[in-house]
Amino acid sequence: MSKRFSKGLRKYIRQEKARLRRESLDYNTQKKLFQELYRKFNISKI
């Protein structure tokens, strides 16, 4: 069973990822920032 988040939370995460992509060009830095974002909401991503 997959865990669904509210529409507002999904929108916020999508916008934050877009902002992080704009701000940092390095892929490894983006990956690290995404992990911090996921940790903030207790989302388990590989």
A tleap script that builds the chain and sets N, CA, C and O, in Angstrom:
source leaprc.protein.ff14SB
mol = sequence {
  NMET SER LYS ARG PHE SER LYS GLY LEU ARG
  LYS TYR ILE ARG GLN GLU LYS ALA ARG LEU
  ARG ARG GLU SER LEU ASP TYR ASN THR GLN
  LYS LYS LEU PHE GLN GLU LEU TYR ARG LYS
  PHE ASN ILE SER LYS CILE
}
set mol.1.N position { 0.846 -1.177 0.000 }
set mol.1.CA position { 0.000 0.000 0.000 }
set mol.1.C position { 0.893 1.243 0.000 }
set mol.1.O position { 1.743 1.399 0.877 }
set mol.2.N position { 0.706 2.098 -0.953 }
set mol.2.CA position { 1.533 3.299 -1.038 }
set mol.2.C position { 0.939 4.416 -0.185 }
set mol.2.O position { -0.278 4.546 -0.051 }
set mol.3.N position { 1.818 5.200 0.374 }
set mol.3.CA position { 1.415 6.309 1.236 }
set mol.3.C position { 1.165 7.534 0.365 }
set mol.3.O position { 2.059 7.965 -0.362 }
set mol.4.N position { -0.025 8.095 0.428 }
set mol.4.CA position { -0.372 9.279 -0.363 }
set mol.4.C position { -0.295 10.514 0.520 }
set mol.4.O position { -0.688 10.499 1.686 }
set mol.5.N position { 0.217 11.571 -0.065 }
set mol.5.CA position { 0.291 12.836 0.644 }
set mol.5.C position { -0.777 13.775 0.111 }
set mol.5.O position { -1.315 13.579 -0.978 }
set mol.6.N position { -1.069 14.789 0.892 }
set mol.6.CA position { -2.089 15.739 0.473 }
set mol.6.C position { -1.629 16.464 -0.789 }
set mol.6.O position { -0.435 16.536 -1.081 }
set mol.7.N position { -2.576 16.986 -1.513 }
set mol.7.CA position { -2.274 17.688 -2.752 }
set mol.7.C position { -1.349 18.869 -2.510 }
set mol.7.O position { -0.440 19.122 -3.301 }
set mol.8.N position { -1.576 19.590 -1.425 }
set mol.8.CA position { -0.751 20.743 -1.099 }
set mol.8.C position { 0.691 20.360 -0.793 }
set mol.8.O position { 1.621 21.059 -1.195 }
set mol.9.N position { 0.878 19.248 -0.078 }
set mol.9.CA position { 2.224 18.794 0.255 }
set mol.9.C position { 2.964 18.322 -0.996 }
set mol.9.O position { 4.149 18.608 -1.169 }
set mol.10.N position { 2.263 17.604 -1.860 }
set mol.10.CA position { 2.894 17.150 -3.114 }
set mol.10.C position { 3.302 18.344 -3.972 }
set mol.10.O position { 4.362 18.330 -4.598 }
set mol.11.N position { 2.467 19.371 -4.001 }
set mol.11.CA position { 2.778 20.581 -4.769 }
set mol.11.C position { 3.988 21.287 -4.180 }
set mol.11.O position { 4.865 21.739 -4.918 }
set mol.12.N position { 4.042 21.387 -2.852 }
set mol.12.CA position { 5.162 22.044 -2.188 }
set mol.12.C position { 6.475 21.314 -2.487 }
set mol.12.O position { 7.480 21.950 -2.802 }
set mol.13.N position { 6.466 19.984 -2.390 }
set mol.13.CA position { 7.671 19.195 -2.648 }
set mol.13.C position { 8.108 19.365 -4.099 }
set mol.13.O position { 9.301 19.503 -4.370 }
set mol.14.N position { 7.174 19.356 -5.020 }
set mol.14.CA position { 7.487 19.541 -6.439 }
set mol.14.C position { 8.111 20.916 -6.691 }
set mol.14.O position { 9.072 21.036 -7.450 }
set mol.15.N position { 7.565 21.940 -6.055 }
set mol.15.CA position { 8.101 23.288 -6.216 }
set mol.15.C position { 9.483 23.429 -5.590 }
set mol.15.O position { 10.355 24.090 -6.153 }
set mol.16.N position { 9.685 22.814 -4.433 }
set mol.16.CA position { 10.986 22.867 -3.779 }
set mol.16.C position { 12.053 22.166 -4.618 }
set mol.16.O position { 13.177 22.655 -4.731 }
set mol.17.N position { 11.702 21.025 -5.203 }
set mol.17.CA position { 12.662 20.317 -6.050 }
set mol.17.C position { 13.020 21.158 -7.273 }
set mol.17.O position { 14.179 21.182 -7.689 }
set mol.18.N position { 12.047 21.841 -7.844 }
set mol.18.CA position { 12.314 22.710 -8.998 }
set mol.18.C position { 13.227 23.864 -8.590 }
set mol.18.O position { 14.137 24.226 -9.335 }
set mol.19.N position { 12.991 24.440 -7.418 }
set mol.19.CA position { 13.836 25.525 -6.928 }
set mol.19.C position { 15.259 25.039 -6.697 }
set mol.19.O position { 16.215 25.731 -7.048 }
set mol.20.N position { 15.409 23.860 -6.112 }
set mol.20.CA position { 16.737 23.310 -5.860 }
set mol.20.C position { 17.468 23.016 -7.170 }
set mol.20.O position { 18.682 23.197 -7.261 }
set mol.21.N position { 16.731 22.566 -8.176 }
set mol.21.CA position { 17.347 22.302 -9.477 }
set mol.21.C position { 17.856 23.592 -10.110 }
set mol.21.O position { 18.921 23.607 -10.726 }
set mol.22.N position { 17.092 24.677 -9.956 }
set mol.22.CA position { 17.511 25.968 -10.512 }
set mol.22.C position { 18.743 26.517 -9.803 }
set mol.22.O position { 19.633 27.081 -10.439 }
set mol.23.N position { 18.791 26.352 -8.486 }
set mol.23.CA position { 19.848 26.960 -7.697 }
set mol.23.C position { 21.180 26.228 -7.787 }
set mol.23.O position { 22.234 26.864 -7.763 }
set mol.24.N position { 21.151 24.902 -7.890 }
set mol.24.CA position { 22.420 24.163 -7.923 }
set mol.24.C position { 22.488 23.355 -9.213 }
set mol.24.O position { 21.564 22.617 -9.555 }
set mol.25.N position { 23.595 23.511 -9.915 }
set mol.25.CA position { 23.774 22.836 -11.189 }
set mol.25.C position { 24.413 21.461 -11.025 }
set mol.25.O position { 24.282 20.609 -11.904 }
set mol.26.N position { 25.092 21.241 -9.924 }
set mol.26.CA position { 25.781 19.974 -9.703 }
set mol.26.C position { 24.776 18.893 -9.294 }
set mol.26.O position { 23.990 19.085 -8.366 }
set mol.27.N position { 24.811 17.756 -9.996 }
set mol.27.CA position { 23.854 16.678 -9.759 }
set mol.27.C position { 23.992 16.121 -8.345 }
set mol.27.O position { 22.990 15.873 -7.675 }
set mol.28.N position { 25.224 15.923 -7.891 }
set mol.28.CA position { 25.432 15.341 -6.557 }
set mol.28.C position { 24.921 16.267 -5.456 }
set mol.28.O position { 24.384 15.803 -4.450 }
set mol.29.N position { 25.084 17.556 -5.643 }
set mol.29.CA position { 24.566 18.519 -4.670 }
set mol.29.C position { 23.038 18.484 -4.654 }
set mol.29.O position { 22.420 18.528 -3.591 }
set mol.30.N position { 22.438 18.404 -5.840 }
set mol.30.CA position { 20.974 18.311 -5.926 }
set mol.30.C position { 20.481 17.070 -5.196 }
set mol.30.O position { 19.505 17.128 -4.448 }
set mol.31.N position { 21.150 15.962 -5.413 }
set mol.31.CA position { 20.742 14.702 -4.793 }
set mol.31.C position { 20.782 14.815 -3.271 }
set mol.31.O position { 19.884 14.331 -2.582 }
set mol.32.N position { 21.832 15.459 -2.751 }
set mol.32.CA position { 21.973 15.647 -1.312 }
set mol.32.C position { 20.859 16.540 -0.769 }
set mol.32.O position { 20.296 16.264 0.290 }
set mol.33.N position { 20.544 17.614 -1.499 }
set mol.33.CA position { 19.483 18.530 -1.063 }
set mol.33.C position { 18.113 17.856 -1.115 }
set mol.33.O position { 17.266 18.112 -0.259 }
set mol.34.N position { 17.887 16.998 -2.112 }
set mol.34.CA position { 16.628 16.257 -2.204 }
set mol.34.C position { 16.492 15.321 -1.008 }
set mol.34.O position { 15.406 15.195 -0.441 }
set mol.35.N position { 17.577 14.669 -0.623 }
set mol.35.CA position { 17.538 13.768 0.527 }
set mol.35.C position { 17.184 14.524 1.797 }
set mol.35.O position { 16.432 14.020 2.631 }
set mol.36.N position { 17.722 15.733 1.949 }
set mol.36.CA position { 17.377 16.549 3.111 }
set mol.36.C position { 15.897 16.929 3.091 }
set mol.36.O position { 15.238 16.937 4.131 }
set mol.37.N position { 15.381 17.245 1.899 }
set mol.37.CA position { 13.965 17.577 1.767 }
set mol.37.C position { 13.089 16.381 2.141 }
set mol.37.O position { 12.101 16.526 2.861 }
set mol.38.N position { 13.461 15.199 1.645 }
set mol.38.CA position { 12.700 13.992 1.978 }
set mol.38.C position { 12.764 13.681 3.470 }
set mol.38.O position { 11.773 13.255 4.063 }
set mol.39.N position { 13.935 13.894 4.074 }
set mol.39.CA position { 14.091 13.634 5.502 }
set mol.39.C position { 13.199 14.563 6.316 }
set mol.39.O position { 12.684 14.179 7.367 }
set mol.40.N position { 13.020 15.781 5.828 }
set mol.40.CA position { 12.188 16.764 6.519 }
set mol.40.C position { 10.746 16.260 6.664 }
set mol.40.O position { 10.083 16.533 7.664 }
set mol.41.N position { 10.270 15.521 5.651 }
set mol.41.CA position { 8.891 15.012 5.678 }
set mol.41.C position { 8.818 13.517 5.945 }
set mol.41.O position { 7.767 12.906 5.756 }
set mol.42.N position { 9.924 12.920 6.384 }
set mol.42.CA position { 9.987 11.485 6.662 }
set mol.42.C position { 9.538 10.643 5.474 }
set mol.42.O position { 8.768 9.694 5.620 }
set mol.43.N position { 10.033 11.011 4.297 }
set mol.43.CA position { 9.738 10.255 3.090 }
set mol.43.C position { 10.925 9.362 2.817 }
set mol.43.O position { 12.059 9.835 2.750 }
set mol.44.N position { 10.677 8.072 2.657 }
set mol.44.CA position { 11.794 7.160 2.403 }
set mol.44.C position { 11.984 7.014 0.893 }
set mol.44.O position { 11.149 6.429 0.202 }
set mol.45.N position { 13.093 7.554 0.396 }
set mol.45.CA position { 13.481 7.442 -1.015 }
set mol.45.C position { 14.853 6.812 -1.062 }
set mol.45.O position { 15.676 7.029 -0.172 }
set mol.46.N position { 15.096 6.046 -2.081 }
set mol.46.CA position { 16.411 5.410 -2.232 }
set mol.46.C position { 17.358 6.340 -2.923 }
set mol.46.O position { 18.517 5.988 -3.144 }
savepdb mol mol.pdb
quit
